[in-house]
């Protein structure tokens, strides 16, 4: 069961859709409600549904985005991993550093590939502070690995995202942490500084991250209340998010 430290007024509205509404219209209504939840000051909005996260990026007029699939992570082990992309053009590069408190990083191959730690119960950190392009949104699929039924049952984790002004937002999965969960975070103010996933449970529990997406928004400021979203933009957003949802369901 997942619990959240975010204020109730800023919850992602997964399950909000009426069964009478088409999927695209339901996602639009939910996104409108989330984005108009009234932040007079900078805040980090959390999404637990990849469709709503993708729709929010469209509404916030993302300038560029980059998806890390972790295919280049060594399958053995490495002290750090640097993710980087030229973005849609060389003028919009993204980068981040993956680090662990102890042990090393490695790749769990599969569909999708996952970044993990070699040491159990070790926090996994993604540092965005050196990115040439400020990262204002990050989303991904998070899960633990653990041995045996009891290990899977007791596995839990937190995901904390912090901006450069030290404002943070934390999501907590209390048990059954081996079930993949999507979390997305969007800052309507300063860029994000880092993301830390902290696993807990029995001694075999390790953190994993898959399909990491980072994005730059058009300009800092409160998330806009969207007008009629372009149909093609929504189609593109939903198609990518539905692929993530399908992969989560298959796990």
Helices and strands as residue ranges (DSSP letters): E 2-4, G 8-10, H 23-35, E 44-47, H 50-59, E 62-68, E 81-85, E 94-100, E 105-108, E 114-117, E 124-127, E 137-145, H 148-154, E 156-163, E 168-173, E 181-187, E 192-200, E 206-217, H 231-250
